[in-house]
Amino acid sequence: MSLTLDDYIRELLSGARTIAVFGCSDRPDRPSYGVSAFLQRHGYRMLPVNPQITGERVHGEFVWRDLGQIGVPIDIVDIFRRPIAAGEAVDQAIAAGAKAVWMQLGIVNEEAAARAEAAGLKVVMDRCTKIEIMRLGIPAIETAD
């Protein structure tokens, strides 16, 4: 029996702990800024990735140049890049050993998705992590503070 899309998304988000936000912005008017803050508040370890602001901080987290620099296991790479540029993020996710790639609303790249799936990664396209967490009622992650 195969999973419904909702079950697939619920399982992916419920099992994740670390989400790299590829294309994370330090500008409050950008969707990636708000979504990354939400993910952090929801208990995920949020790791911002953006070569244009490498070394700065977004929501208190160091901004990485690329996924290969991070050095910790990545559950989901949440991609905030134009569809044509999503392939680069997917290739980095594969090389970094991420478990899944998530292309945000409006981002569909079938070729990149096929490469990710062929490498064993789970793939979600054209969906927002924040919207799906709220819609599916996924509980916040308990942290061991």
Beta strands, then each sheet from edge to edge (+ up, - down):
strand 1: 18-22
strand 2: 45-49
strand 3: 57-58
strand 4: 61-62
strand 5: 76-79
strand 6: 100-103
strand 7: 122-124
sheet 1: 2+ 1+ 5+ 6+ 7+
sheet 2: 3+ 4-
end
